[in-house]
Amino acid sequence: MTKGGMESVEVFTSEGKGRGLKAQKEFLPGDVIFAEPAYAAVVFDSLTHVICHTCFKRQERLHRCGQCKFAYYCDRTCQREAWVNHKNECSAIKRHGKAPTENIRLAARIMWKIEREGSGLAEGCLVSIDDLQNHVESLSEEEKTELHADMESFLEFWPPQSQQFGMQYISHIFGVISCNGFTLSDQRGLQAVGVGIFPNLCQANHDCWPNCTVIFNNGNHEAVRSMFHTQMRIELRALSKISPGDELTVSYVDFLNVSEERRKQLKKQYYFDCTCEHCKKQIKDDLMLAVKEGESKPSAETVKDVIQFSKDTLEKINKARMEGLYHEVVKLCRECLKKQEPVLGYTNIYLLRILSIASEVLSYLQMFEEAADYAKRMVDGYLKIYHPNNAQLGMAMMRAGVTHWHAGLIEAGHGLICKAYAILLITHGPSHPITKDLEVMRVQTEMELRMFQQNEFMYYKMREAALKNQIQVMPEPNNETSPSLFHKKE
């Protein structure tokens, strides 16, 4: 079964997993298998006034909808494009007196689309909204209470003149949002800013070591001629060579966790037992729990104590980060590393988590040399664990490269930036804003490296002058990990 722009994939029944997607032709790393616009999408409640409600880009100055005073847009182009989806919402917000929560807004947008177009197959969709999984029967008591509260709020918001839906159907839509909502990020891809429903993407099954990755593309409305405008969409991109007939898989969770923890997370959030090769054979678990090799191998008791100390420290770090106490975070990281270093192997995930936080926060505090040392060790561990074309690995390498550049370690910095660029070309593509930024950085560090190799003394003199004029401040550490694939209410 293929449909509008989806000729290269087909839906099939995957044994023990329900529906899945299969390749119809060969794909190479970096190929876009398909791009899909959102069936419906909304900005998170906390960001409605700083993110465009059409393309989900973060902008300094946004235009507000004059009618409902709730929706914000980059410009008239984004506002015009939004009208078909915002029209009903606009009058409903005015009637209701205020905008409801993101879940209610997304459910309402889905139902208005069904009212306009029917609930059958939408253009370019392989499955209808009615056929998506809702897992309502698997909800815990607490989740059922939340669902009923959402349904009551929805009924208060839903206009009497709109098409009326039965309670069972409304609960189906909320169930679909809960287990199929996809996280949308801003144009830098660093912050989760909204949630959308993409019916074709929902058909891709999970694998902890997938052959595809999903990237959110905000589209482009800046071209002078509208024929060159591109729509906001997700792109399913190949990470490795895929042959015709292969199942297309994506990872719903970050790989940087032992198989038992990943399985627990998948069961809790997505209601299935992972049977992928990496979970069944516990591949890489030994690396993630590695202890220091050598003559005086630490005892099991010592390892257990250090891991418990690491877990307790991570909790304290989270609290300090939330309060913006970054010097306290650094102190906690240093104390923890002192305990970890004689005991844990360099690929141990507890050591890697502390190194990642320490390098990010020290960069923000402009303590670049220490940050670069930690970032290098973090990347060395990641390289042993992650798939070579993993987006998280690419982003970590990019961060490490920029940190080395700030520390004046131009050779190592340029090397890391080049490696990060090679990964992001595959995971994000050449036109993604992050890849474009990285390309600028790559060209700049290459030029600096040539100058450094010709005359080291002159290079440092010039660099000193350049840094005096323009101190590059690293962004404030983000208190969430990079956006996860599917959006779940925690």
Number of C-alpha atoms within 10 A of each C-alpha: 10 14 16 9 14 18 15 16 24 20 18 14 11 13 8 9 13 11 17 21 23 23 19 19 14 14 19 15 18 23 20 20 22 18 21 21 21 19 18 21 27 25 28 20 15 12 14 19 21 20 25 27 26 27 27 28 23 21 14 8 14 17 16 17 14 10 12 19 15 17 25 23 28 24 16 10 14 19 21 12 14 16 13 13 16 20 13 17 23 19 14 21 20 14 14 13 11 13 20 19 16 18 22 22 23 23 27 25 20 22 23 22 18 15 14 11 12 13 15 13 16 17 12 16 21 20 18 15 21 14 13 20 19 19 15 18 8 13 17 11 9 8 14 15 12 13 19 14 11 19 20 13 15 20 16 11 21 23 18 10 6 12 12 13 11 7 13 8 12 20 19 20 23 25 22 23 25 23 21 25 26 26 21 32 25 20 20 15 21 15 19 21 25 24 26 23 26 21 26 25 24 20 23 21 19 21 21 23 17 20 21 28 25 21 20 23 29 23 19 14 19 14 10 8 8 11 8 11 14 14 18 20 20 22 23 25 26 26 26 19 14 21 15 13 14 16 22 26 23 22 20 22 18 16 19 20 18 19 22 14 12 20 20 15 18 17 13 14 19 18 14 15 16 21 15 16 12 17 21 11 11 13 14 20 19 12 17 25 19 19 22 18 12 7 6 9 13 15 10 9 8 11 19 11 12 20 21 13 15 23 14 12 18 20 11 14 22 15 14 17 19 12 9 14 12 20 14 14 23 21 12 19 24 15 12 23 20 10 16 23 14 15 23 24 20 23 25 24 24 25 27 24 15 24 24 21 25 26 28 26 24 23 28 19 18 18 15 24 19 16 26 29 16 23 28 23 18 26 24 15 21 25 14 14 21 18 18 14 23 22 22 20 21 27 20 19 28 27 24 30 32 26 32 28 23 23 19 17 17 20 18 18 27 25 17 26 27 21 16 26 27 16 25 26 22 24 29 26 22 17 11 21 16 20 23 16 13 22 18 11 20 23 14 12 22 19 12 19 20 14 16 16 11 11 11 12 11 12 16 14 10 13 13 12 10 11 11 10 9 8 10 11 11 17 11 13 16 14 13 12 11 15 17 18 21 23 22 16 10 4
